[in-house]
Amino acid sequence: MATITLEIPDELLPQINQLGDRFPEWLTLSFQQSTVPSHLYREILSFLASNPTAEAIRGFQPNPEIQARLRTLLDRNKSGLLTPQEEAELDEYEEIEHWMILLKKRVSKP
């Protein structure tokens, strides 16, 4: 493992000290960014915060831009042309879809 020296503001030191031996894990996570556009998460949260009916939840679809991106990723995946970042993006879309399917099933139960 490499050793680096950082200068940090004094007010951050207590927070870093609280992390203890988890600091490398925290640092790693801080570099990982969502591969899915954040506006998709905002769109879903705004939709859910609007107190939608069960029918509206069952009919929910992401906006056309997101649907087009997903089709592109699925086509590239089928052709074996996904980059590692695109594969991570597709995985994240699939996880979001999984949660939406669970939500739709939940509101469909009598």
matplotlib code that plots the C-alpha trace (Angstrom):
import matplotlib.pyplot as plt

x = [0.0, 1.3, 1.7, 0.7, 0.8, -2.2, -2.8, -6.3, -8.3, -8.2, -12.0, -12.0, -9.6, -12.3, -14.4, -11.4, -10.4, -13.9, -13.4, -10.4, -9.2, -12.2, -10.6, -9.3, -12.8, -14.4, -11.8, -12.5, -16.2, -15.8, -14.3, -17.0, -19.8, -23.1, -23.0, -26.7, -27.7, -28.8, -31.8, -33.3, -33.2, -34.7, -37.4, -38.3, -38.2, -40.3, -42.8, -43.0, -43.2, -46.3, -48.3, -49.1, -52.1, -51.4, -52.4, -49.9, -47.2, -48.0, -47.8, -44.6, -41.9, -38.7, -38.4, -37.7, -34.1, -33.4, -35.4, -33.2, -30.0, -31.1, -31.9, -28.5, -26.8, -28.9, -28.0, -24.3, -24.5, -26.1, -23.3, -20.6, -19.4, -20.0, -17.2, -16.7, -18.3, -21.3, -21.6, -21.7, -24.3, -26.5, -26.2, -27.4, -30.3, -31.2, -31.1, -33.4, -35.7, -35.8, -36.9, -39.6, -40.9, -41.1, -42.9, -45.4, -46.0, -46.6, -49.3, -50.9, -51.7, -55.3]
y = [0.0, 3.5, 6.2, 9.8, 13.0, 15.3, 18.7, 19.1, 21.8, 21.3, 21.1, 17.9, 16.0, 14.9, 13.5, 11.6, 10.3, 8.9, 6.8, 5.1, 2.1, 2.5, 5.6, 3.7, 2.2, 5.7, 7.1, 4.4, 4.9, 8.7, 8.1, 5.8, 7.8, 6.6, 5.7, 6.5, 10.1, 11.6, 13.1, 9.6, 9.2, 12.7, 11.8, 8.6, 10.4, 13.3, 10.8, 8.8, 12.0, 13.1, 10.4, 8.5, 6.2, 2.4, 2.7, 5.5, 3.4, 0.4, 2.7, 4.5, 4.6, 6.6, 9.5, 8.8, 9.9, 7.3, 4.6, 5.4, 5.1, 1.8, 0.5, 1.5, -0.3, -3.4, -3.4, -2.9, -5.7, -8.1, -7.3, -7.8, -4.2, -2.8, -1.0, -1.7, 1.7, 0.9, -2.5, -0.8, 1.6, -1.2, -3.1, 0.0, 0.5, -3.2, -2.7, 0.4, -1.7, -4.5, -2.1, -0.6, -4.1, -4.9, -1.6, -2.4, -5.9, -4.5, -2.0, -4.6, -6.9, -6.7]
z = [0.0, -0.9, 1.7, 1.0, 3.0, 2.9, 4.3, 5.5, 7.3, 11.1, 11.2, 9.1, 11.4, 13.9, 11.0, 9.5, 12.9, 13.4, 10.3, 11.8, 9.8, 7.5, 5.9, 2.8, 2.3, 2.5, 0.2, -2.4, -2.2, -2.6, -6.0, -7.2, -8.9, -10.1, -13.8, -14.2, -14.7, -11.4, -13.0, -13.3, -9.5, -9.1, -11.6, -9.7, -6.3, -7.6, -9.0, -5.7, -3.7, -5.7, -3.9, -7.2, -7.4, -7.8, -11.4, -12.0, -10.3, -12.5, -15.6, -14.6, -17.4, -17.4, -19.8, -23.5, -23.1, -20.5, -22.5, -25.5, -23.5, -22.1, -25.6, -26.7, -23.8, -24.3, -28.1, -27.3, -24.7, -27.2, -29.6, -26.9, -27.3, -23.8, -22.1, -18.4, -17.5, -19.8, -18.1, -14.7, -16.0, -17.4, -14.0, -12.2, -14.6, -14.0, -10.2, -10.5, -12.7, -10.2, -7.4, -9.7, -10.5, -6.8, -6.2, -9.0, -7.7, -4.2, -5.4, -7.6, -4.7, -3.5]

ax = plt.figure().add_subplot(projection="3d")
ax.plot(x, y, z, "-o")
ax.set_aspect("equal")
plt.show()
